[in-house]
Amino acid sequence: MSVSQKARERDIEKQLVTHITQFLLELGKGFAFVGEQYCLNLNNKEYFCDLLFYHIPLRAYVVIELKNGNFKPEHLGQLNFYQNLINNTLRGEYDNPTIGMLLCRDKDRIEVEYALQNISSPIGVSEFNVKELLPDNLKSKLPTIEEVEEELNKFVE
């Protein structure tokens, strides 16, 4: 990837981060903004998740990773890693486990199902034409797939 392609990808990602942040906060469904490119530390190493929110009614952190490309199974490994770090460093005694959301440009449903097969953390994988894999008990507390899909499609067009 050339320097100009990397710069363009970072610019698109930055715009997407800003747009998603505004969208979730405007929904008024209990999201509180914690940080963008939020720094997580482990063994003197720094890791940066794209977006971190706290969902007040669910009493849970929500970590969002944005991928301006197709789904890859390793994206779930990265997201699960962030969820574990947040659970072990930020989560309070009465907080619920961290929810992970992966937003990517495109995905293969079968590939996602295999990648999610033995992951027990609450994780949703969405493409810009969003499909939902979050557990039922979280669906009513988070924005609907239609709301996220409509907003992402507005941004991409």
DSSP file (Angstrom, degrees, kcal/mol; ACC not computed):
  #  RESIDUE AA STRUCTURE BP1 BP2  ACC     N-H-->O    O-->H-N    N-H-->O    O-->H-N    TCO  KAPPA ALPHA  PHI   PSI    X-CA   Y-CA   Z-CA
    1    1 A M              0   0    0      0, 0.0     2,-0.0     0, 0.0     0, 0.0   0.000 360.0 360.0 360.0 131.8    0.0    0.0    0.0
    2    2 A S     >  -     0   0    0      1,-0.1     4,-2.4     4,-0.0     5,-0.2  -0.249 360.0-108.5 -75.7 166.4    1.4    3.4   -1.0
    3    3 A V  H  > S+     0   0    0      1,-0.2     4,-2.4     2,-0.2     5,-0.2   0.900 121.0  50.4 -61.2 -41.9    1.8    6.3    1.4
    4    4 A S  H  > S+     0   0    0      2,-0.2     4,-2.3     1,-0.2    -1,-0.2   0.869 109.6  50.5 -67.4 -35.4   -1.0    8.2   -0.3
    5    5 A Q  H  > S+     0   0    0      2,-0.2     4,-2.5     1,-0.2    -2,-0.2   0.907 111.3  48.5 -66.5 -41.2   -3.3    5.1    0.0
    6    6 A K  H  X S+     0   0    0     -4,-2.4     4,-2.5     2,-0.2    -2,-0.2   0.911 111.6  49.7 -63.9 -41.9   -2.5    4.8    3.7
    7    7 A A  H  X S+     0   0    0     -4,-2.4     4,-2.2     2,-0.2    -2,-0.2   0.911 111.7  48.3 -63.6 -42.2   -3.2    8.5    4.2
    8    8 A R  H  X S+     0   0    0     -4,-2.3     4,-2.6     2,-0.2    -2,-0.2   0.914 111.0  50.5 -64.2 -42.6   -6.5    8.2    2.4
    9    9 A E  H  X S+     0   0    0     -4,-2.5     4,-2.6     1,-0.2    -2,-0.2   0.911 111.0  48.8 -62.4 -42.3   -7.5    5.1    4.4
   10   10 A R  H  X S+     0   0    0     -4,-2.5     4,-2.5     2,-0.2    -1,-0.2   0.893 111.4  50.6 -63.0 -39.3   -6.6    7.0    7.7
   11   11 A D  H  X S+     0   0    0     -4,-2.2     4,-2.3     2,-0.2    -2,-0.2   0.922 111.9  46.2 -65.0 -44.6   -8.7   10.0    6.5
   12   12 A I  H  X S+     0   0    0     -4,-2.6     4,-2.5     2,-0.2    -2,-0.2   0.920 113.5  49.6 -62.7 -43.9  -11.7    7.8    5.7
   13   13 A E  H  X S+     0   0    0     -4,-2.6     4,-2.7     2,-0.2    -2,-0.2   0.905 110.0  50.9 -62.0 -42.2  -11.3    6.0    9.0
   14   14 A K  H  X S+     0   0    0     -4,-2.5     4,-2.3     2,-0.2    -1,-0.2   0.918 111.6  47.3 -62.2 -44.8  -11.1    9.3   10.9
   15   15 A Q  H  X S+     0   0    0     -4,-2.3     4,-2.4     1,-0.2    -1,-0.2   0.900 112.7  49.6 -63.5 -40.6  -14.3   10.5    9.2
   16   16 A L  H  X S+     0   0    0     -4,-2.5     4,-2.9     2,-0.2     5,-0.2   0.905 109.5  51.3 -65.4 -42.2  -16.1    7.3    9.9
   17   17 A V  H  X S+     0   0    0     -4,-2.7     4,-2.4     2,-0.2    -2,-0.2   0.934 112.2  46.8 -59.2 -47.6  -15.0    7.4   13.6
   18   18 A T  H  X S+     0   0    0     -4,-2.3     4,-2.3     1,-0.2    -2,-0.2   0.919 114.2  47.6 -61.0 -44.8  -16.4   11.0   13.9
   19   19 A H  H  X S+     0   0    0     -4,-2.4     4,-2.5     2,-0.2    -2,-0.2   0.925 112.8  46.8 -65.0 -47.0  -19.6   10.0   12.2
   20   20 A I  H  X S+     0   0    0     -4,-2.9     4,-2.7     2,-0.2     5,-0.2   0.908 111.7  52.4 -62.6 -42.4  -20.2    6.9   14.3
   21   21 A T  H  X S+     0   0    0     -4,-2.4     4,-2.2    -5,-0.2     5,-0.2   0.949 112.2  44.3 -59.2 -50.8  -19.5    8.8   17.5
   22   22 A Q  H  X S+     0   0    0     -4,-2.3     4,-2.4     1,-0.2    -1,-0.2   0.916 113.3  52.2 -60.1 -43.8  -22.0   11.6   16.7
   23   23 A F  H  X S+     0   0    0     -4,-2.5     4,-1.3     1,-0.2    -2,-0.2   0.935 111.0  45.0 -59.6 -49.8  -24.6    9.0   15.6
   24   24 A L  H  X>S+     0   0    0     -4,-2.7     5,-0.6     1,-0.2     4,-0.6   0.887 115.1  47.7 -65.2 -39.1  -24.4    6.9   18.8
   25   25 A L  H ><5S+     0   0    0     -4,-2.2     3,-0.7    -5,-0.2    -1,-0.2   0.862 110.1  52.5 -70.9 -34.4  -24.5   10.0   21.0
   26   26 A E  H 3<5S+     0   0    0     -4,-2.4    -1,-0.2     1,-0.2    -2,-0.2   0.743  95.0  70.9 -72.6 -22.8  -27.4   11.5   19.2
   27   27 A L  H 3<5S-     0   0    0     -4,-1.3    -1,-0.2    -5,-0.2    -2,-0.2   0.811  89.9-147.2 -63.4 -28.8  -29.5    8.4   19.5
   28   28 A G  T <<5 +     0   0    0     -3,-0.7    -3,-0.1    -4,-0.6    -2,-0.1   0.815  53.2 134.0  66.7  30.5  -29.8    9.0   23.2
   29   29 A K  S   <S-     0   0    0     -5,-0.6    -1,-0.1     2,-0.0    -4,-0.1   0.013  87.4 -77.3-102.8  28.0  -29.9    5.3   24.0
   30   30 A G  S    S+     0   0    0      1,-0.3    26,-2.8    -5,-0.2     2,-0.4   0.557  80.4 146.9  97.2   7.8  -27.5    5.5   26.9
   31   31 A F  E     -A   55   0A   0     -7,-0.4     2,-0.5    24,-0.2    -1,-0.3  -0.641  25.0-170.1 -81.4 132.1  -24.1    5.8   25.2
   32   32 A A  E     -A   54   0A   0     22,-2.3    22,-2.6    -2,-0.4     2,-0.3  -0.991  25.2-122.5-119.2 128.3  -21.4    7.9   27.0
   33   33 A F  E     +A   53   0A   0     -2,-0.5    20,-0.2    20,-0.2     3,-0.1  -0.522  34.0 169.4 -72.7 128.4  -18.3    8.6   25.0
   34   34 A V  E     -     0   0A   0     18,-2.5     2,-0.3     1,-0.3    19,-0.2   0.782  56.9 -42.7-104.1 -46.9  -15.1    7.4   26.7
   35   35 A G  E     -A   52   0A   0     17,-2.1    17,-2.5     3,-0.1     2,-0.4  -0.956  34.6-124.3-179.1 159.5  -12.5    7.9   24.0
   36   36 A E  E    S+A   51   0A   0     -2,-0.3    15,-0.2     1,-0.2    14,-0.2  -0.940 103.7   6.2-112.7 137.8  -11.3    7.7   20.4
   37   37 A Q  E    S-     0   0A   0     13,-2.5    -1,-0.2    -2,-0.4    13,-0.2   0.947  95.2-161.3  50.0  49.3   -8.1    5.8   19.7
   38   38 A Y  E     -A   49   0A   0     11,-1.4    11,-2.0    -3,-0.3     2,-0.4  -0.435  10.9-126.4 -68.8 128.1   -8.3    4.9   23.4
   39   39 A C  E     -A   48   0A   0     -2,-0.2     2,-0.4     9,-0.2     9,-0.2  -0.639  26.1-174.9 -84.3 125.3   -5.0    3.7   24.8
   40   40 A L  E     -A   47   0A   0      7,-3.6     7,-2.8    -2,-0.4     2,-0.4  -0.962  12.5-149.4-115.8 135.9   -5.0    0.4   26.6
   41   41 A N  E     +A   46   0A   0     -2,-0.4     2,-0.3     5,-0.2     5,-0.2  -0.870  21.7 165.5-113.1 140.1   -1.8   -0.8   28.3
   42   42 A L  E >  S-A   45   0A   0      3,-2.2     3,-1.4    -2,-0.4    -2,-0.0  -0.913  74.0 -15.8-150.3 122.3   -0.4   -4.3   28.9
   43   43 A N  T 3  S-     0   0    0     -2,-0.3     3,-0.1     1,-0.3    -2,-0.0   0.902 127.1 -52.2  50.5  49.0    3.1   -5.2   29.9
   44   44 A N  T 3  S+     0   0    0      1,-0.2     2,-0.4     0, 0.0    -1,-0.3   0.696 115.3 117.1  61.7  21.6    4.4   -1.7   29.0
   45   45 A K  E <   -A   42   0A   0     -3,-1.4    -3,-2.2     2,-0.0     2,-0.4  -0.923  57.6-137.6-116.1 146.4    2.9   -1.9   25.5
   46   46 A E  E     -A   41   0A   0     -2,-0.4     2,-0.4    -5,-0.2    -5,-0.2  -0.859  17.6-176.0-106.2 138.2    0.2    0.4   24.2
   47   47 A Y  E     -A   40   0A   0     -7,-2.8    -7,-3.6    -2,-0.4     2,-0.5  -0.977  12.1-150.0-129.1 143.3   -2.8   -0.7   22.2
   48   48 A F  E     -A   39   0A   0     -2,-0.4     2,-0.3    -9,-0.2    -9,-0.2  -0.945   3.0-160.0-124.1 115.7   -5.4    1.6   20.7
   49   49 A C  E     -A   38   0A   0    -11,-2.0   -11,-1.4    -2,-0.5   -12,-0.3  -0.686  24.8-126.6 -87.5 147.9   -9.0    0.7   20.1
   50   50 A D  E    S+     0   0A   0     -2,-0.3   -13,-2.5   -13,-0.2     2,-0.4   0.944  85.3   2.5 -60.9 -52.2  -10.9    2.9   17.6
   51   51 A L  E     -AB  36  64A   0     13,-1.8    13,-2.5   -15,-0.2     2,-0.4  -0.996  59.5-168.6-139.6 142.0  -13.8    3.9   19.8
   52   52 A L  E     +AB  35  63A   0    -17,-2.5   -18,-2.5    -2,-0.4   -17,-2.1  -0.989  13.8 169.2-133.4 126.5  -14.7    3.3   23.4
   53   53 A F  E     -AB  33  62A   0      9,-2.5     9,-2.7    -2,-0.4     2,-0.5  -0.821  27.5-136.4-123.2 164.2  -18.1    4.0   24.9
   54   54 A Y  E     -AB  32  61A   0    -22,-2.6   -22,-2.3    -2,-0.3     2,-0.8  -0.998  14.5-147.5-120.4 127.7  -19.8    3.2   28.2
   55   55 A H  E  >> -AB  31  60A   0      5,-3.4     5,-1.6    -2,-0.5     4,-1.3  -0.841   9.8-161.8 -96.6 109.4  -23.5    2.1   27.9
   56   56 A I  T >45S+     0   0    0    -26,-2.8     3,-0.5    -2,-0.8    -1,-0.2   0.921  84.3  46.0 -63.4 -51.4  -25.1    3.4   31.1
   57   57 A P  T 345S+     0   0    0      0, 0.0    -1,-0.2     0, 0.0   -27,-0.1   0.876 119.7  42.1 -61.7 -34.4  -28.3    1.2   31.1
   58   58 A L  T 345S-     0   0    0      2,-0.2    38,-0.3   -28,-0.1    -2,-0.2   0.655 100.2-138.4 -81.9 -14.9  -26.3   -1.9   30.3
   59   59 A R  T <<5 +     0   0    0     -4,-1.3    37,-3.6    -3,-0.5     2,-0.3   0.957  63.3 117.7  52.2  53.7  -23.5   -1.0   32.7
   60   60 A A  E   < -B   55   0A   0     -5,-1.6    -5,-3.4    35,-0.2    -1,-0.2  -0.999  67.7-117.3-149.5 144.2  -21.0   -2.2   30.1
   61   61 A Y  E     -B   54   0A   0     35,-0.5    38,-2.9    -2,-0.3     2,-0.5  -0.534  25.0-152.5 -73.4 149.1  -18.2   -0.8   28.0
   62   62 A V  E     -Bc  53  99A   0     -9,-2.7    -9,-2.5    36,-0.2     2,-0.5  -0.971   8.1-165.6-126.7 114.0  -18.7   -0.9   24.2
   63   63 A V  E     -Bc  52 100A   0     36,-2.7    38,-2.6    -2,-0.5     2,-0.5  -0.863   5.0-163.5-102.5 132.4  -15.6   -1.1   22.2
   64   64 A I  E     -Bc  51 101A   0    -13,-2.5   -13,-1.8    -2,-0.5     2,-0.5  -0.963   5.9-168.2-121.0 127.6  -15.9   -0.5   18.4
   65   65 A E  E     - c   0 102A   0     36,-2.6    38,-2.8    -2,-0.5     2,-0.5  -0.956   9.0-155.8-112.5 132.0  -13.3   -1.4   15.8
   66   66 A L  E     - c   0 103A   0     -2,-0.5     2,-0.5    36,-0.2    38,-0.2  -0.915   7.9-172.1-110.0 130.5  -13.7    0.0   12.3
   67   67 A K  E     - c   0 104A   0     36,-3.2     2,-1.9    -2,-0.5    38,-1.0  -0.966  15.7-155.2-124.6 114.9  -12.1   -1.7    9.3
   68   68 A N  E    S+     0   0A   0     -2,-0.5     2,-0.3    36,-0.2    36,-0.1  -0.378  77.6  43.2 -84.5  59.7  -12.2    0.1    6.0
   69   69 A G  E    S-     0   0A   0     -2,-1.9    36,-2.0    37,-0.1    37,-0.9  -0.936 102.6 -43.7-174.8-170.8  -12.0   -3.2    4.1
   70   70 A N  E     - c   0 106A   0     -2,-0.3    37,-0.2    35,-0.2     2,-0.0  -0.380  67.1 -89.7 -75.6 153.7  -13.3   -6.7    4.1
   71   71 A F        -     0   0    0     35,-2.9    -1,-0.1    -2,-0.1    37,-0.1  -0.350  42.0-172.9 -60.3 138.0  -13.8   -8.8    7.2
   72   72 A K    >>  -     0   0    0     -3,-0.1     3,-2.1     1,-0.1     4,-0.6  -0.992  31.7-124.6-130.3 141.1  -10.8  -10.9    8.2
   73   73 A P  H >> S+     0   0    0      0, 0.0     4,-1.1     0, 0.0     3,-1.0   0.828 109.0  64.6 -54.3 -33.3  -10.9  -13.5   11.0
   74   74 A E  H 3> S+     0   0    0      1,-0.2     4,-2.1     2,-0.2     5,-0.1   0.735  88.1  69.6 -65.7 -19.7   -8.0  -11.8   12.8
   75   75 A H  H <> S+     0   0    0     -3,-2.1     4,-2.4     1,-0.2    -1,-0.2   0.896  98.1  50.6 -62.0 -38.5  -10.1   -8.7   13.2
   76   76 A L  H <X S+     0   0    0     -3,-1.0     4,-3.0    -4,-0.6     5,-0.2   0.869 106.6  54.4 -67.2 -35.8  -12.2  -10.7   15.8
   77   77 A G  H  X S+     0   0    0     -4,-1.1     4,-2.1     2,-0.2    -1,-0.2   0.921 110.1  46.7 -61.7 -43.3   -9.0  -11.7   17.6
   78   78 A Q  H  X S+     0   0    0     -4,-2.1     4,-2.2     2,-0.2    -2,-0.2   0.928 114.3  47.0 -63.5 -45.9   -8.0   -8.1   17.9
   79   79 A L  H  X S+     0   0    0     -4,-2.4     4,-2.5     1,-0.2    -2,-0.2   0.912 112.1  49.6 -64.0 -43.4  -11.5   -7.0   19.1
   80   80 A N  H  X S+     0   0    0     -4,-3.0     4,-2.4     2,-0.2    -1,-0.2   0.883 108.8  54.0 -62.2 -38.9  -11.6   -9.9   21.6
   81   81 A F  H  X S+     0   0    0     -4,-2.1     4,-2.4    -5,-0.2    -2,-0.2   0.927 109.5  47.4 -59.6 -46.9   -8.1   -8.9   22.9
   82   82 A Y  H  X S+     0   0    0     -4,-2.2     4,-2.7     1,-0.2     5,-0.2   0.908 110.0  53.0 -62.6 -41.9   -9.4   -5.3   23.5
   83   83 A Q  H  X S+     0   0    0     -4,-2.5     4,-2.8     1,-0.2    15,-0.3   0.927 110.3  47.5 -59.0 -44.8  -12.5   -6.7   25.2
   84   84 A N  H  X S+     0   0    0     -4,-2.4     4,-2.0     2,-0.2    -2,-0.2   0.908 111.8  50.0 -64.2 -42.1  -10.3   -8.7   27.6
   85   85 A L  H  X S+     0   0    0     -4,-2.4     4,-1.5     2,-0.2     5,-0.4   0.933 113.4  45.8 -61.1 -45.6   -8.0   -5.8   28.3
   86   86 A I  H  X>S+     0   0    0     -4,-2.7     4,-2.4     1,-0.2     5,-2.4   0.917 111.4  52.4 -64.6 -43.2  -11.0   -3.5   29.1
   87   87 A N  H  <5S+     0   0    0     -4,-2.8    -1,-0.2    -5,-0.2    -2,-0.2   0.869 116.7  39.6 -59.3 -36.6  -12.6   -6.2   31.2
   88   88 A N  H  <5S+     0   0    0     -4,-2.0    -1,-0.2    -5,-0.2    -2,-0.2   0.619 128.7  27.1 -91.8 -13.4   -9.4   -6.6   33.2
   89   89 A T  H  <5S+     0   0    0     -4,-1.5    -3,-0.2    -3,-0.3    -2,-0.2   0.726 132.1  19.9-118.3 -32.1   -8.3   -3.0   33.5
   90   90 A L  T  <5S+     0   0    0     -4,-2.4    -3,-0.2    -5,-0.4    -4,-0.1   0.757  89.9 103.1-110.4 -34.4  -11.4   -0.7   33.3
   91   91 A R      < -     0   0    0     -5,-2.4     2,-0.1     1,-0.1   -31,-0.0  -0.278  62.6-138.4 -61.8 131.4  -14.5   -2.8   34.1
   92   92 A G    >   -     0   0    0      4,-0.1     3,-1.3     1,-0.1    -1,-0.1  -0.326  27.8 -96.9 -84.5 170.9  -15.8   -2.2   37.6
   93   93 A E  T 3  S+     0   0    0      1,-0.3    -1,-0.1    -2,-0.1    -2,-0.1   0.825 124.6  38.1 -56.8 -35.9  -17.0   -4.8   40.1
   94   94 A Y  T 3  S+     0   0    0      2,-0.1    -1,-0.3     0, 0.0     2,-0.2   0.359  94.3 107.9-101.9   5.1  -20.7   -4.2   39.1
   95   95 A D    <   -     0   0    0     -3,-1.3   -35,-0.2    -8,-0.1   -36,-0.1  -0.505  67.2-124.4 -80.0 151.5  -20.1   -3.7   35.4
   96   96 A N        -     0   0    0    -37,-3.6   -35,-0.5   -38,-0.3    -4,-0.1  -0.460  46.4 -71.1 -84.7 165.3  -21.2   -6.3   32.8
   97   97 A P        -     0   0    0      0, 0.0    -1,-0.2     0, 0.0   -13,-0.1  -0.211  61.6 -92.2 -58.5 148.6  -18.7   -7.8   30.3
   98   98 A T        -     0   0    0    -15,-0.3     2,-0.4   -38,-0.1   -36,-0.2  -0.341  35.9-136.7 -63.5 138.1  -17.5   -5.5   27.5
   99   99 A I  E     -c   62   0A   0    -38,-2.9   -36,-2.7    -3,-0.1     2,-0.4  -0.822  15.9-151.7 -97.3 135.2  -19.5   -5.6   24.3
  100  100 A G  E     -cd  63 123A   0     22,-2.9    24,-2.5    -2,-0.4     2,-0.4  -0.903  10.9-172.4-110.9 137.5  -17.5   -5.6   21.0
  101  101 A M  E     -cd  64 124A   0    -38,-2.6   -36,-2.6    -2,-0.4     2,-0.6  -0.991   3.6-166.6-128.3 125.0  -18.7   -4.2   17.7
  102  102 A L  E     -cd  65 125A   0     22,-3.0    24,-3.3    -2,-0.4     2,-0.5  -0.951   4.2-169.8-111.7 119.9  -16.7   -4.8   14.5
  103  103 A L  E     +cd  66 126A   0    -38,-2.8   -36,-3.2    -2,-0.6     2,-0.3  -0.947  15.6 164.0-111.6 121.6  -17.7   -2.6   11.5
  104  104 A C  E     -cd  67 127A   0     22,-2.8    24,-0.7    -2,-0.5   -36,-0.2  -0.899  47.1-113.5-134.2 163.3  -16.2   -3.5    8.2
  105  105 A R  E    S-     0   0A   0    -36,-2.0    23,-0.5   -38,-1.0     2,-0.3   0.856  94.8  -3.4 -66.5 -36.0  -16.9   -2.7    4.6
  106  106 A D  E     -c   70   0A   0    -37,-0.9   -35,-2.9    21,-0.2     2,-0.3  -0.990  63.4-174.0-155.1 155.5  -17.9   -6.3    3.6
  107  107 A K        -     0   0    0     -2,-0.3     2,-0.6   -37,-0.2     3,-0.1  -0.993  26.9-127.0-151.9 155.5  -18.1   -9.8    5.2
  108  108 A D     >  -     0   0    0     -2,-0.3     4,-2.4     1,-0.1     5,-0.2  -0.938  22.8-146.4-102.3 117.4  -18.8  -13.4    4.3
  109  109 A R  H  > S+     0   0    0     -2,-0.6     4,-2.5     1,-0.2     5,-0.2   0.866  97.2  49.3 -54.9 -43.3  -21.4  -14.6    6.7
  110  110 A I  H  > S+     0   0    0      2,-0.2     4,-2.3     1,-0.2    -1,-0.2   0.921 110.5  50.6 -64.6 -43.6  -20.0  -18.2    6.8
  111  111 A E  H  > S+     0   0    0      1,-0.2     4,-2.2     2,-0.2    -2,-0.2   0.908 111.4  48.7 -60.3 -42.4  -16.5  -16.9    7.5
  112  112 A V  H  X S+     0   0    0     -4,-2.4     4,-2.2     2,-0.2    -2,-0.2   0.916 108.9  53.1 -64.2 -43.4  -17.9  -14.7   10.3
  113  113 A E  H  X S+     0   0    0     -4,-2.5     4,-0.8     1,-0.2    -2,-0.2   0.908 111.1  46.2 -59.9 -42.6  -19.8  -17.7   11.8
  114  114 A Y  H >< S+     0   0    0     -4,-2.3     3,-0.6     1,-0.2     4,-0.3   0.911 112.3  50.6 -65.3 -41.5  -16.7  -19.8   11.9
  115  115 A A  H 3< S+     0   0    0     -4,-2.2     3,-0.3     1,-0.2    -2,-0.2   0.830 115.4  42.7 -66.4 -31.3  -14.6  -17.0   13.4
  116  116 A L  H >< S+     0   0    0     -4,-2.2     3,-1.8     1,-0.2    -1,-0.2   0.562  84.4 105.5 -88.2  -9.6  -17.2  -16.4   16.1
  117  117 A Q  T << S+     0   0    0     -4,-0.8    -1,-0.2    -3,-0.6    -2,-0.1   0.790  92.1  21.1 -48.0 -47.3  -17.8  -20.1   16.9
  118  118 A N  T 3  S+     0   0    0     -4,-0.3     2,-0.6    -3,-0.3    -1,-0.3   0.179  93.0 113.0-112.0  17.9  -16.0  -20.4   20.2
  119  119 A I    <   -     0   0    0     -3,-1.8     4,-0.1     1,-0.1    -3,-0.0  -0.807  41.4-174.3 -90.5 124.0  -15.9  -16.8   21.3
  120  120 A S        +     0   0    0     -2,-0.6    -1,-0.1     2,-0.1    -4,-0.0   0.610  52.3  98.1 -95.6 -12.6  -18.1  -16.3   24.4
  121  121 A S  S    S-     0   0    0      1,-0.1     2,-0.8   -22,-0.0   -22,-0.1  -0.407  90.3 -97.2 -72.1 151.3  -17.8  -12.5   24.7
  122  122 A P        +     0   0    0      0, 0.0   -22,-2.9     0, 0.0     2,-0.4  -0.600  59.8 163.4 -71.4 111.7  -20.7  -10.5   23.2
  123  123 A I  E     -d  100   0A   0     -2,-0.8     2,-0.4    10,-0.3   -22,-0.2  -0.995  23.3-164.0-133.8 135.4  -19.5   -9.4   19.8
  124  124 A G  E     -d  101   0A   0    -24,-2.5   -22,-3.0    -2,-0.4     2,-0.5  -0.961   4.7-159.8-116.0 138.6  -21.3   -8.1   16.8
  125  125 A V  E     +d  102   0A   0     -2,-0.4     2,-0.4   -24,-0.2     6,-0.3  -0.980  18.2 175.8-118.1 122.3  -19.9   -8.1   13.3
  126  126 A S  E     -d  103   0A   0    -24,-3.3   -22,-2.8    -2,-0.5     2,-0.2  -0.955  19.0-155.3-128.3 144.7  -21.5   -5.7   10.9
  127  127 A E  E     -d  104   0A   0     -2,-0.4   -22,-0.2     2,-0.3   -21,-0.2  -0.618  47.6 -93.2-103.5 174.3  -20.8   -4.7    7.3
  128  128 A F  S    S+     0   0    0    -24,-0.7     2,-0.8   -23,-0.5    25,-0.2   0.752 134.1  53.2 -65.1 -20.8  -21.9   -1.3    5.9
  129  129 A N  S    S-     0   0    0    -24,-0.3    -2,-0.3    23,-0.1    -1,-0.3  -0.863 113.2-137.0-101.0  88.9  -25.0   -3.3    4.8
  130  130 A V        -     0   0    0     -2,-0.8     2,-0.3    15,-0.2    -4,-0.1  -0.139  32.6-179.5 -70.3 138.3  -25.3   -4.4    8.3
  131  131 A K        -     0   0    0     -6,-0.3     2,-0.4    -4,-0.1    -6,-0.1  -0.934  25.2-128.1-123.4 151.1  -26.2   -7.9    9.6
  132  132 A E        +     0   0    0     -2,-0.3    -6,-0.1     1,-0.1    -8,-0.1  -0.857  36.9 159.9-114.0 136.4  -26.5   -8.6   13.3
  133  133 A L        +     0   0    0     -2,-0.4   -10,-0.3     2,-0.1    -1,-0.1   0.179  40.2 124.5-129.1  13.5  -24.9  -11.3   15.4
  134  134 A L  S    S-     0   0    0      1,-0.1   -10,-0.1   -12,-0.1     5,-0.1  -0.426  71.7 -93.2 -73.7 151.1  -25.3   -9.7   18.9
  135  135 A P    >>  -     0   0    0      0, 0.0     3,-1.6     0, 0.0     4,-0.9  -0.290  34.5-115.0 -61.5 149.5  -27.1  -11.7   21.6
  136  136 A D  H >> S+     0   0    0      1,-0.3     4,-0.7     2,-0.2     3,-0.6   0.837 111.7  61.5 -56.0 -38.9  -30.9  -11.1   21.9
  137  137 A N  H 34 S+     0   0    0      1,-0.2    -1,-0.3     2,-0.2     4,-0.1   0.677 107.6  45.2 -67.7 -15.3  -30.6   -9.6   25.4
  138  138 A L  H X> S+     0   0    0     -3,-1.6     4,-1.3     2,-0.1     3,-0.9   0.660  93.0  80.4 -96.7 -19.4  -28.4   -6.8   24.0
  139  139 A K  H << S+     0   0    0     -4,-0.9     3,-0.3    -3,-0.6    -2,-0.2   0.868  91.2  49.4 -59.3 -41.0  -30.5   -5.9   20.9
  140  140 A S  T 3< S+     0   0    0     -4,-0.7    -1,-0.3     1,-0.2    -2,-0.1   0.711 112.1  49.3 -73.4 -18.5  -33.1   -3.8   22.7
  141  141 A K  T <4 S+     0   0    0     -3,-0.9    -1,-0.2    -4,-0.1    -2,-0.2   0.680 106.6  59.4 -93.1 -20.1  -30.5   -1.7   24.5
  142  142 A L  S  < S-     0   0    0     -4,-1.3     3,-0.1    -3,-0.3  -112,-0.0  -0.639 102.5 -77.9-106.0 163.7  -28.3   -0.9   21.5
  143  143 A P        -     0   0    0      0, 0.0    -1,-0.1     0, 0.0    -2,-0.1  -0.264  58.5-101.4 -57.5 148.2  -29.2    0.9   18.3
  144  144 A T     >  -     0   0    0      1,-0.1     4,-2.2    -4,-0.1     5,-0.2  -0.301  24.0-116.1 -69.0 157.9  -31.1   -1.2   15.9
  145  145 A I  H  > S+     0   0    0      1,-0.2     4,-3.3     2,-0.2     5,-0.2   0.880 117.9  56.4 -59.9 -38.5  -29.3   -2.7   12.9
  146  146 A E  H  > S+     0   0    0      2,-0.2     4,-2.7     1,-0.2    -1,-0.2   0.904 106.7  49.3 -61.4 -41.2  -31.6   -0.6   10.7
  147  147 A E  H  > S+     0   0    0      2,-0.2     4,-2.0     1,-0.2    -2,-0.2   0.933 115.4  42.6 -63.9 -46.0  -30.5    2.6   12.4
  148  148 A V  H  X S+     0   0    0     -4,-2.2     4,-2.8     2,-0.2     5,-0.2   0.928 115.3  50.0 -65.9 -44.8  -26.8    1.7   12.1
  149  149 A E  H  X S+     0   0    0     -4,-3.3     4,-2.6     1,-0.2     5,-0.2   0.924 111.0  48.7 -60.7 -46.0  -27.2    0.5    8.5
  150  150 A E  H  X S+     0   0    0     -4,-2.7     4,-1.8    -5,-0.2    -1,-0.2   0.917 114.1  46.4 -60.7 -44.0  -29.0    3.6    7.5
  151  151 A E  H  X S+     0   0    0     -4,-2.0     4,-1.8    -5,-0.2    -2,-0.2   0.918 113.6  47.1 -67.1 -44.0  -26.4    5.9    9.1
  152  152 A L  H  X S+     0   0    0     -4,-2.8     4,-2.5     1,-0.2     5,-0.2   0.892 110.6  52.3 -65.8 -39.4  -23.5    4.0    7.6
  153  153 A N  H  X S+     0   0    0     -4,-2.6     4,-1.8    -5,-0.2    -1,-0.2   0.869 107.3  52.9 -65.9 -34.9  -25.0    3.9    4.2
  154  154 A K  H  < S+     0   0    0     -4,-1.8    -1,-0.2    -5,-0.2    -2,-0.2   0.918 112.2  46.1 -60.9 -43.2  -25.5    7.7    4.4
  155  155 A F  H  < S+     0   0    0     -4,-1.8    -2,-0.2     1,-0.2    -1,-0.2   0.903 112.8  47.9 -68.1 -42.2  -21.8    8.1    5.2
  156  156 A V  H  <        0   0    0     -4,-2.5    -1,-0.2     1,-0.2    -2,-0.2   0.815 360.0 360.0 -72.1 -31.0  -20.5    5.8    2.5
  157  157 A E     <        0   0    0     -4,-1.8    -1,-0.2    -5,-0.2    -2,-0.2   0.492 360.0 360.0 -70.3 360.0  -22.6    7.3   -0.3
